[in-house]
Amino acid sequence: MTVRECYAAMGGDYEEALGLLGSEERIRRYLLRFAVDPTAALLFRALAQGEGQTAFGAAHTLKGVCHCLGMTRLYDSSYALTEVLRAGLPHDGALLNRVHQDYETVIRAVHGLGGGR
């Protein structure tokens, strides 16, 4: 799978990422780092344990990384969750499921990059 195909599979904006990062190799490198980054796991764990401030910080970080990498679908859902947590509102199970599904979609797409270009 190419990087462009990866972005199509994840619901991302390849051109935006290319514009921000400057090269496909840099995009690939950051995507592979994202796949092992613990932020999403921290978010899901904090929400499960009722740790609102930790969850907010993790959601905010996830949202920012997604913005910088052009991960549009995951950015949209993590943005919505960040704003709910910022307001101190209880999170909606459907919203959390959406973030989780969008995250899993990104991870599957990134794993599809494999060693090829």
Stockholm file with secondary structure:
# STOCKHOLM 1.0

chainA/1-117         MTVRECYAAMGGDYEEALGLLGSEERIRRYLLRFAVDPTAALLFRALAQGEGQTAFGAAHTLKGVCHCLGMTRLYDSSYALTEVLRAGLPHDGALLNRVHQDYETVIRAVHGLGGGR
#=GR chainA/1-117 SS CCHHHHHHHHTCCHHHHHHHHSSHHHHHHHHHHHHHCSHHHHHHHHHHTTCHHHHHHHHHHHHHHHHHHTCHHHHHHHHHHHHHHHTTCCCCHHHHHHHHHHHHHHHHHHHTTTTCC
#=GC SS_cons         CCHHHHHHHHTCCHHHHHHHHSSHHHHHHHHHHHHHCSHHHHHHHHHHTTCHHHHHHHHHHHHHHHHHHTCHHHHHHHHHHHHHHHTTCCCCHHHHHHHHHHHHHHHHHHHTTTTCC
//
